[in-house]
């Protein structure tokens, strides 16, 4: 008897999950090690670099001490039985008090360099690998793609390191320094100059009248305060017969704020909106319904895929809806990652086999590439023979049963009392901040203006590769 499309979908999902499990099992075997991360507590410029022999000595000394003296039972057990690996990870920043300089060329010196060590238990590695496995679900990789996954998150991971954030804060402050100085200047003198300029255009207006307007700055009013006052006055529509003067005054202030810097209009608007939002009244908090559409993190996204996949595979004929939801989640992951437009749930539920072209989705004349794993899954589900008439990709899904399934899944996946994550929460590509719900507009702003990478550390993928390589070359433990 021929298999139904949902039986084929189940076969494809199980094959992809099994491939991910097999790959992760291989990574787990070589990552299940006790790690020693050595670092210099003080930076001594001019000192010799540590030798492999010295590093090996420190590793074995710590290992022996942990196995006997550690108050942590898990640490003692790992030191006695687990494979181990060590590496030197020098911090990118040191306080001035911890930086010393030693002149080069001095001989007959005995070096005493203080070292610290961070110890990572095997179970911590395994926990992080399990989280990485959930993130990997979003990519839906084929067996051939497994060794290369995942580059989706590398920029976010690097941008969100503490070192990079410190660099970003420094650069942010340095870039804004001249603008902040301009904002703190007094505005009264410029206001009087603007009045003189305006009176040349309108000879009937009196200087005294303009000086007494409610948005007129006082002697000690800063440029920032003056810009806020005139902006709110224009927005409120007050003093409409002075509107031309208000606009001229606002233009003058804006020119002063950004004098001496070459900022784009977008950056200027972002700072001015930030300035105006400080004085605006607090908005009412959004209702629970809208909060249910707040963007989720990558790990939570992966948990939802795994949850629906497990339910579908446990009862293929009784849970066809769950199977289609798994496929829909992968479609949403790729559309939110690679697409240039936003699509509603209603539009996605209207997708048919005509929207599937080899390794791409074609939606409203936009082509969106996806992984080979997704292509294999769709081939299982749709078949590889051309259809006479396009068929709906999600024949059993509608807005109501979709929302109901996500509510029930949220009760199992999210912490108790948490607002459920409805389908709208998955229309945006998930962010890296674990267990955080983010406003869609804030996430879109982050995607539009990502944090620059000032500190480019080794990628997670490369670090895993090196750990695997080093672990395979370790001598057997005596």
C-alpha positions in Angstrom: 0.0 0.0 0.0 1.3 3.4 -1.0 2.3 5.7 1.8 0.2 8.8 2.5 1.8 12.3 2.2 1.9 12.6 6.0 3.6 9.2 6.4 6.2 10.4 3.9 6.5 13.6 5.9 7.0 11.6 9.1 9.7 9.5 7.4 11.5 12.7 6.3 11.3 14.4 9.7 12.5 11.2 11.4 15.4 10.9 9.0 16.5 14.5 9.6 16.2 14.2 13.4 18.2 10.9 13.3 20.9 12.5 11.3 21.1 15.4 13.7 21.3 12.9 16.7 24.0 10.9 15.0 26.1 14.0 14.3 25.6 15.3 17.8 26.6 12.0 19.3 29.9 12.1 17.5 30.5 15.7 18.7 29.5 14.7 22.3 32.0 11.9 22.5 34.9 14.1 21.8 33.5 17.1 23.8 32.8 15.1 26.9 36.1 16.3 28.5 37.3 18.2 31.5 38.5 21.6 30.2 41.1 23.8 31.8 41.0 27.4 30.5 44.3 29.1 31.7 44.7 32.8 31.6 47.3 35.4 32.9 45.9 37.4 35.8 48.4 40.1 34.9 49.7 41.1 31.5 53.5 41.4 31.6 54.7 43.0 28.3 58.0 41.5 27.2 57.6 38.2 28.9 58.1 34.9 27.1 55.1 32.9 25.9 54.2 29.7 27.8 55.6 26.5 26.4 53.6 23.3 25.7 55.6 21.6 28.4 54.7 24.2 31.0 51.0 24.1 30.0 51.0 20.3 30.3 52.6 20.5 33.8 50.0 23.0 35.0 47.2 20.8 33.6 48.4 17.7 35.4 49.1 19.6 38.6 45.5 20.9 38.6 44.1 17.5 37.7 45.9 15.8 40.6 44.9 18.5 43.1 41.3 18.4 42.0 41.0 14.6 42.3 42.1 14.8 46.0 41.2 18.2 47.4 38.2 19.5 45.5 35.1 19.9 47.7 32.9 19.3 44.7 32.2 15.6 44.3 31.5 15.9 40.5 34.8 17.8 40.1 36.7 15.0 41.9 35.1 12.3 39.9 35.7 14.1 36.6 39.4 14.6 37.5 39.8 10.9 38.2 37.9 9.5 35.2 37.2 12.0 32.4 39.5 12.8 29.5 41.0 16.3 29.8 42.2 19.2 27.6 43.8 22.5 28.4 44.2 25.8 26.5 45.4 29.3 27.1 42.7 32.0 26.6 44.2 35.4 27.3 41.7 38.1 28.2 41.3 40.9 25.7 41.2 43.6 28.4 43.3 44.3 31.5 42.9 47.1 34.0 46.0 49.4 34.0 46.9 48.2 37.5 47.4 44.7 36.1 49.6 45.7 33.1 53.4 45.7 33.6 56.2 46.3 31.1 59.5 44.6 31.2 62.3 45.9 29.0 63.5 43.5 26.4 67.1 42.2 26.1 67.5 41.6 29.9 69.1 38.2 30.6 69.4 36.0 33.6 65.8 36.6 34.6 63.5 34.2 36.4 59.9 34.8 35.4 57.1 34.5 37.9 53.9 35.0 35.9 50.6 34.7 37.9 48.1 32.4 36.2 44.4 31.7 36.8 42.3 28.8 35.6 38.7 28.3 34.8 37.5 24.7 35.0 34.7 23.5 32.8 33.1 20.2 33.8 32.0 17.7 31.1 28.4 18.1 32.1 28.6 21.8 31.3 29.9 21.0 27.8 27.1 18.5 27.3 24.5 21.0 28.4 25.8 23.6 25.9 25.8 21.0 23.2 22.2 20.1 23.9 21.3 23.8 23.5 23.4 23.9 20.3 21.4 20.9 19.1 18.1 22.8 19.6 19.5 25.8 17.7 20.6 23.4 14.9 17.1 22.3 14.5 16.2 25.6 12.9 18.6 25.0 10.0 17.1 21.6 9.2 20.4 20.2 7.8 20.9 17.2 5.6 23.6 14.7 6.5 25.9 16.3 3.9 25.3 19.8 5.5 25.9 18.6 9.1 29.7 19.2 9.3 29.2 22.8 8.1 26.3 24.0 10.3 25.7 26.6 11.5 26.9 30.0 10.3 23.5 31.7 11.0 24.5 32.7 14.5 28.2 33.4 14.3 27.8 37.2 13.9 25.3 37.4 16.7 27.5 35.3 19.0 30.5 37.5 18.3 28.6 40.7 18.7 27.1 39.6 22.0 30.4 38.7 23.8 31.2 40.9 26.8 34.4 42.0 25.1 32.7 43.1 22.0 30.0 44.9 24.0 32.6 46.8 26.0 34.3 47.8 22.7 31.0 48.9 21.3 30.2 51.0 24.4 33.6 52.7 24.0 33.1 53.4 20.3 29.5 54.5 20.9 30.6 57.0 23.5 33.6 58.2 21.4 31.3 58.7 18.3 28.6 60.6 20.3 31.0 62.8 22.3 30.8 65.8 19.9 27.0 65.5 19.6 26.6 65.3 23.4 28.7 68.5 23.7 26.5 70.2 21.2 23.3 69.1 23.0 24.6 70.6 26.3 25.3 74.0 24.8 23.1 76.9 25.6 20.4 77.7 23.1 19.3 81.2 24.0 21.9 83.0 21.9 21.0 80.9 18.8 17.3 81.6 19.4 17.9 85.4 19.3 19.9 85.0 16.1 17.1 82.9 14.5 14.5 85.6 15.5 16.6 88.3 13.6 16.8 86.0 10.5 13.1 85.3 10.6 12.1 89.0 11.0 13.9 89.7 7.7 11.3 87.5 6.1 8.3 88.7 8.1 8.6 92.4 8.9 5.2 92.6 10.5 6.2 90.2 13.3 7.6 91.7 16.5 10.7 90.4 18.2 9.1 90.7 21.6 6.2 88.4 20.5 8.6 85.6 19.4 10.7 85.9 22.6 7.7 85.2 24.8 6.4 82.1 23.1 6.0 79.1 25.4 8.7 77.1 23.5 11.2 80.0 23.7 14.4 79.0 25.5 15.5 80.7 28.7 19.1 81.8 29.5 20.0 78.4 30.9 18.0 76.2 28.4 20.2 73.6 26.7 20.0 72.7 23.0 18.6 69.3 23.9 15.8 70.9 26.0 15.0 73.5 23.3 14.8 70.8 20.6 12.4 68.8 22.7 10.2 71.8 23.5 9.8 73.0 19.9 9.2 69.4 18.6 6.4 68.8 21.1 4.9 72.2 20.3 4.8 71.4 16.5 3.4 67.9 17.2 0.7 69.3 19.4 -0.3 71.9 16.8 0.1 74.8 19.2 0.7 78.4 18.0 -0.1 77.4 14.4 0.3 81.0 13.2 3.9 80.7 14.3 4.4 77.4 12.6 6.9 78.7 10.0 9.1 80.2 12.8 8.9 76.9 14.8 10.1 74.9 11.8 12.9 77.3 11.2 13.9 77.2 14.8 13.9 73.4 14.8 16.1 73.3 11.7 18.6 75.6 13.3 18.8 73.4 16.4 19.2 70.2 14.4 22.1 71.8 12.4 23.8 72.8 15.6 23.3 69.3 17.2 25.1 67.6 14.3 27.6 70.2 13.5 31.1 68.7 13.3 30.0 65.1 12.6 29.3 63.3 9.3 26.3 61.2 10.3 23.8 59.7 7.9 20.2 60.9 8.1 19.1 57.6 9.6 21.6 57.9 12.4 20.5 61.5 13.1 16.8 60.5 13.2 17.6 57.6 15.6 19.3 59.9 18.0 16.6 62.6 17.8 13.8 60.0 18.4 15.8 58.7 21.4 16.0 62.3 22.7 12.3 63.0 22.2 11.2 59.6 23.8 12.8 60.7 27.1 10.2 63.4 27.6 7.2 61.4 26.2 4.6 60.0 28.6 4.8 56.3 29.3 2.8 54.2 27.0 0.2 51.7 28.3 1.7 48.2 28.5 0.6 46.0 25.7 -2.1 43.4 26.2 -1.4 39.7 26.7 -2.6 39.0 23.2 0.0 41.3 21.7 2.7 40.0 24.1 2.0 36.5 22.8 3.5 37.6 19.4 6.7 38.9 21.0 9.8 37.3 19.4 11.4 34.3 21.1 15.0 33.0 21.3 16.7 30.4 19.2 16.6 27.6 21.8 12.9 28.1 22.5 12.2 28.0 18.8 14.1 24.7 18.6 12.1 23.3 21.5 8.8 24.0 19.7 10.0 22.2 16.6 11.1 19.2 18.6 7.9 19.2 20.6 5.6 19.1 17.6 7.9 16.6 15.8 7.7 14.2 18.8 3.9 14.5 19.0 3.5 13.9 15.2 5.9 10.9 15.2 4.1 9.3 18.2 0.8 9.3 16.3 1.1 10.0 12.6 -2.5 9.5 11.6 -4.0 11.2 14.7 -1.6 14.2 14.7 -1.4 15.3 11.1 -1.8 18.9 12.2 1.3 18.6 14.3 3.3 17.3 11.3 2.2 20.2 9.2 3.2 22.6 12.0 6.7 21.2 12.0 7.0 21.9 8.3 5.4 25.4 8.8 8.0 26.2 11.5 10.9 25.4 9.2 9.2 27.5 6.4 8.9 30.4 8.9 12.6 30.0 10.0 13.9 30.4 6.4 11.5 33.2 5.4 12.3 35.2 8.5 16.1 34.6 7.9 16.4 35.1 4.2 13.3 36.9 3.1 13.2 40.7 2.6 9.5 41.1 3.3 7.2 40.2 6.2 4.4 37.7 5.6 1.3 37.1 7.7 0.2 33.7 9.0 -2.7 33.8 6.7 -0.4 34.2 3.7 1.8 31.3 4.7 -1.2 29.0 5.2 -2.1 29.8 1.6 1.2 28.3 0.3 0.9 25.5 -2.3 3.2 23.1 -4.0 3.6 25.8 -6.7 5.5 27.9 -4.2 8.2 25.1 -3.9 10.9 25.2 -6.5 14.0 23.0 -6.0 15.9 24.6 -3.0 13.8 27.8 -2.9 10.4 29.1 -1.9 8.7 31.4 -4.3 6.4 33.8 -2.5 4.9 36.8 -4.2 7.7 36.9 -6.7 10.3 36.7 -4.0 12.7 33.7 -4.1 13.9 32.5 -0.6 16.6 29.9 -0.5 16.6 27.0 2.1 18.8 24.1 3.1 19.2 20.8 1.4 17.5 19.2 4.4 14.3 21.2 3.8 14.5 20.3 0.1 14.7 16.6 0.9 11.8 16.9 3.4 9.6 18.7 0.8 10.5 16.1 -1.8 9.3 13.3 0.6 6.1 15.2 1.4 5.2 16.4 -2.1 6.9 13.8 -4.3 9.3 14.4 -7.1 6.7 14.1 -9.9 5.1 17.3 -11.3 1.5 17.7 -10.1 -1.3 18.6 -12.5 -2.9 20.9 -10.0 -1.1 22.7 -7.1 -1.9 21.3 -3.7 -2.1 23.2 -0.4 1.1 22.6 1.7 -0.9 22.8 4.9 -4.4 21.4 4.2 -5.2 20.8 7.8 -4.1 24.1 9.3 -6.1 27.2 9.9 -5.7 30.2 12.2 -7.8 28.7 15.0 -6.3 25.2 15.4 -2.8 26.7 14.9 -3.2 29.1 17.8 -4.8 26.4 19.9 -1.8 24.0 19.3 0.7 26.7 20.1 -1.1 27.6 23.4 -1.0 24.0 24.5 2.7 23.6 23.5 3.5 26.8 25.4 2.1 25.3 28.6 4.6 22.5 28.3 7.7 24.3 27.0 7.6 27.8 28.6 8.0 28.5 32.4 4.7 28.4 34.4 2.8 31.6 34.2 4.5 32.8 31.0 2.3 34.3 28.3 2.0 31.7 25.5 4.0 32.1 22.3 1.4 32.1 19.5 2.3 31.6 15.8 3.0 35.4 15.3 6.0 35.0 17.6 7.7 32.8 15.0 7.4 35.2 12.0 10.6 36.9 13.1 13.9 35.1 13.1 14.7 34.2 16.8 17.2 36.3 18.8 20.1 35.0 20.8 19.0 36.1 24.3 17.9 33.0 26.1 14.4 33.0 27.8 13.7 36.6 26.7 10.6 37.8 24.8 11.4 40.8 22.6 9.2 43.4 21.0 9.1 42.8 17.2 9.9 46.4 16.5 13.0 46.3 18.7 14.2 43.1 17.1 13.7 44.6 13.6 15.7 47.6 14.7 18.5 45.3 15.9 18.5 43.4 12.6 18.5 46.6 10.6 21.3 48.1 12.7 23.3 45.2 14.1 26.0 45.7 16.7 29.4 46.1 14.9 32.0 43.5 15.6 35.0 45.2 17.1 36.5 42.1 18.7 36.5 39.0 16.4 37.1 35.9 18.5 37.4 32.4 17.2 34.1 31.1 16.0 32.2 28.4 18.0 32.4 26.1 15.0 36.2 26.5 14.7 36.6 26.1 18.4 34.7 22.8 18.3 36.8 21.6 15.4 40.0 22.3 17.3 38.7 20.7 20.5 37.8 17.6 18.5 41.2 17.5 16.9 43.1 18.0 20.1 41.0 15.5 22.0 41.6 12.8 19.4 45.4 13.3 19.8 45.5 13.1 23.6 47.5 10.3 25.1 45.6 7.7 27.2 45.1 8.7 30.8 47.4 6.9 33.2 
